Amino acid sequence: MGAAARTIAAATLAAVACAFAVLALAAAPAGAFRTPDADELAEMAGAAGPPVEPRCVTARISTVDPRWGALTAKGGDGCTRPPFVWVLRRPDPAEPGARWSELRQDVRFGVCATDLPGIPDAAGVDLGVCAAASKQVHVPAGKKLAVRPRRLSWGAAVTVTGIRWSRWGGARAVGRGTFVYTDRYGPGWRAPVTVTLSGIDHCGSRRTYLTKQLAAVNPRDRARVRAYAGRWHERCPHAIGSTGG
């Protein structure tokens, strides 16, 4: 390839690279919220109950749904100390006279649908004031939250292992596994059991089964399993993580 050809090829490659860079910038997502101007900030601060000084807060307006906004305390002399959040709403901003009003104020919020009724999940997440409830359902498994775990414990002496779930995600989850009883002072034993989970509630933003039951598969094992066959109510783990189980 001659010098002229190499020069043309290099220029072509540079032009292509530049074009891809422009496309990448165009495809990059915009900010999920915008910062109001001084007049908007004053109006939003005045909608808090009681009104706050604009200098005491930062503000956001959702770009996904501009009917929603939020104020966050910055602290300072004569100001509310952070963390503190006000969630604001207004009619369609295109309507004449659409003004902000307060939905709720608090130190923090959890799940949008339960802590801030009425706010769309997308707007709440954009503003950083709440979280959308998980689509997947979890269950406490030790110190973590798990989805379809293969192992669950019933106290210090009992574990159900090798669980295979036939139903998961609805009001009830149903699986079958092996009940393993371990006695440090005597022989242990095993029995096939069914496991039923129910009582969906929230652990943070994660929908979670918080009630569990088991039942012996074989009639001869019912007496031995009976002490663990009632409803067991779980609490959300202190250290929330997730695992596929």
Helices and strands as residue ranges (DSSP letters): H 3-27, E 33-34, H 38-47, G 54-56, E 57-62, E 68-73, E 85-89, E 101-106, H 112-115, H 121-127, E 137-141, E 144-146, E 152-154, E 158-167, E 173-181, E 189-203, E 206-216, G 219-221, H 222-225, G 226-228, E 232-233, E 242-243
